[in-house]
Amino acid sequence: MSGQRVKRKAPEPPPVEQPTTEEYAIASYLREHVPPKKTKFLHHAVEYFTAARAVDALLDSPWASGADNKPLLFTDRDSVTAYLDGMLRHKFFHRAKKIAISDRDLRRKQLKKLKKKEEEEKKKVTEKEDESGSEEDEGKTDDKGNAEETGGERSVGEGEASPKAASRKDGADKPKRRIKLDMHLEQVFVDGLDAYVWIYDPIPRHYWLLGALLVGAIVAVCLFPLWPSKLREGVYYLSLAAAGFLAVILVLTVVRAVVFVLLWLATWGRHQLWLLPNLTADVGFFASFWPLYEYEYKGKKEKSTDKKKRKTKKRDQESDNEGDLEADRAEEPAAEAAPEHPEPSGTGERDDQEGERDTPPADEDSGSERDE
């Protein structure tokens, strides 16, 4: 008996706690009411949320107010963090740490994509600001009309940007910080700005509906011989129409290639004409037929020096024309100030002398009358 070995049983692993239905409901509530952000985690695209926003959302949830016959689970932020810590242990999400990314860490293609996205976001922000600014301008015009009726006084702050608009502009000018996520060593839920990556990803209901419709369509196609004769004839004509449409597209691709090659050879590559340029591009159905054509000229371009000379000549001619116009305008008021028919000097004296010669002598007659 001493030579026999006693076999010991391996310790059984502790039972795994399965999540409750309430935890599933709270997880779906968080996914709906806390908008997730997208980034990369270990070279995989993931969605994450911040702890502070999740806590705020649950404090405004029915589980904090007892509405809709829900149990009262949350009374303060500590109770919410404790409950979310249990959900973290049940693998609904896990904790991650944020790492800032610089432009050096990214490749050229990634940088181009990120810059395009940032430009599109800036355009959207500017469009929204313009719409809000137009509404504010309409309100200001009403205020101006009221001020003119009372006396034409200007309203305070007229023409100045509101502090909200200034803060929006400052936020739009600031570059967004790019981050990536890495696994955190301490898997504990903490109320703060830490990132938590979603593991729980439920399948939406419309996915189930689309899958059922797809299965039904496959079964219906398999039962095609059992369809009524009229339906089968309709499907036959539809198939002919589809085949004709494909043939037309193939003919168009050949025709556009032939036209391009002939024009290119005739003009030695200077003129390039594409009919339906988006026909074979990766675009939508209607976008592939628009625009109808695309023309491009690739001949010799004028040198920059010649263009500069032409521009300088045009500027000199315009400046000379402006100088002539100014001189004409300066001469006009001087001509208006001068008399229409100027008289030569000395004309008055000559008239006086002629008058004296024409008048008869009257002194002798008057003296004779006095003597008598």
Stockholm file with secondary structure:
# STOCKHOLM 1.0

chainA/1-372         MSGQRVKRKAPEPPPVEQPTTEEYAIASYLREHVPPKKTKFLHHAVEYFTAARAVDALLDSPWASGADNKPLLFTDRDSVTAYLDGMLRHKFFHRAKKIAISDRDLRRKQLKKLKKKEEEEKKKVTEKEDESGSEEDEGKTDDKGNAEETGGERSVGEGEASPKAASRKDGADKPKRRIKLDMHLEQVFVDGLDAYVWIYDPIPRHYWLLGALLVGAIVAVCLFPLWPSKLREGVYYLSLAAAGFLAVILVLTVVRAVVFVLLWLATWGRHQLWLLPNLTADVGFFASFWPLYEYEYKGKKEKSTDKKKRKTKKRDQESDNEGDLEADRAEEPAAEAAPEHPEPSGTGERDDQEGERDTPPADEDSGSERDE
#=GR chainA/1-372 SS CTTSCCCCCCCCCCCCCCCCHHHHHHHHHHHHHSCCEEEEBSSSEEEEEEHHHHHHHHHTSHHHHTGGGCCCCCSSHHHHHHHHHHHHHTTSEEEEEEEECCGGGSCHHHHHHHHHHHHHHHHHHHHHHHHHHHHHHHHHHHHHHHHHHHTSCCCTTTTCCCHHHHHHHHHHHSCCCCEEEEECSSCCCCSSSCEEEECCCCCCHHHHHHHHHHHHHHHHHHTGGGSCHHHHHHHHHHHHHHHHHHHHHHHHHHHHHHHHHHHHHHTTTSEEEEESTTTTSSSCTTGGGCSSEEEEECSCCCCHHHHHHHHHHHHHHHHHHHHHHHHHHHHHHHHHHSCSSCCCTTHHHHHHHHHHHHSCCCHHHHHHHHHC
#=GC SS_cons         CTTSCCCCCCCCCCCCCCCCHHHHHHHHHHHHHSCCEEEEBSSSEEEEEEHHHHHHHHHTSHHHHTGGGCCCCCSSHHHHHHHHHHHHHTTSEEEEEEEECCGGGSCHHHHHHHHHHHHHHHHHHHHHHHHHHHHHHHHHHHHHHHHHHHTSCCCTTTTCCCHHHHHHHHHHHSCCCCEEEEECSSCCCCSSSCEEEECCCCCCHHHHHHHHHHHHHHHHHHTGGGSCHHHHHHHHHHHHHHHHHHHHHHHHHHHHHHHHHHHHHHTTTSEEEEESTTTTSSSCTTGGGCSSEEEEECSCCCCHHHHHHHHHHHHHHHHHHHHHHHHHHHHHHHHHHSCSSCCCTTHHHHHHHHHHHHSCCCHHHHHHHHHC
//
